[in-house]
């Protein structure tokens, strides 16, 4: 078992679930968490309230919603559920509707599940694995794919310049880390800092690894409130359209990413940020 499948009980994987709307879809995902002892029903209410307050930013890729809320007493232990809908339902997202898969996360803190999120981001960003997950006919098959069984390697991305510099873009301010004049930070931001921002962080880090920039650019996942205070430390913020509207003008470029699982889109956004 991997860090990812350790958090996902077979009984929390449910395929062919009927839901009339997005609230029902999240309730189904929340009920699966309740049934395996991950959370109470209050957490399901909190996940729905998160979308009502912040908009459908949890729809992080075409057909995929990553439901979550802040750590709270309603979370009994860190865990996940996997709900594939019988018929897709709209969440109100401009580009990624309708949703056919709802993955729900309940976390006791903001860091215990980072390795699992990295593994999930890698799985869903690989087209062949994503297609196989869509076609899986059982919970055992889903878990095997998430464990990496027969998962193909991700395609390589074109390389970029070896080192980012402050001259790369006038819009991107360089705020170097102590003792490292060439070190930059990029923030990935979501409403709560524990779910979708980690997804985007992991995709961005994959791209930075392929570019050979990982030692020059660090990525921090955070929430909207913290991001406003940390913006001065960053050269850019990557986030969803809904969260970008919430952030407003924070003094650094705020870049919108529609598909958080797409290395190609994140690559393009990074190239635009650094003018490469």
Buried (B, 14 or more C-beta within 10 A) or exposed (E): EBBBBEBBBEEBBBBEBEBEEBBBBBBBBBBBBBEBEBBBEBBBBBBBEBBEEBBBBBBBBBBBBBBBBBBBEBBBBBBBBBBBBEEBBEBEBEEBBBBBBBBBBBBBEBEBBBBBBBBBBBBBBBEBBBEBBEEBEEBEBBBBBBBBEEBEEBEEBEEBEEEBBBEBBEEBBBBEEEEEEBBBBBBBBBBBBBBBBBBBBBBBBBBBEBBEBBEBBBBBBBBBEBBBEBBEBBBBBBBBBBBBBBBEEBEBBBBBBBBBBBBEBBBBBBBBBBEE
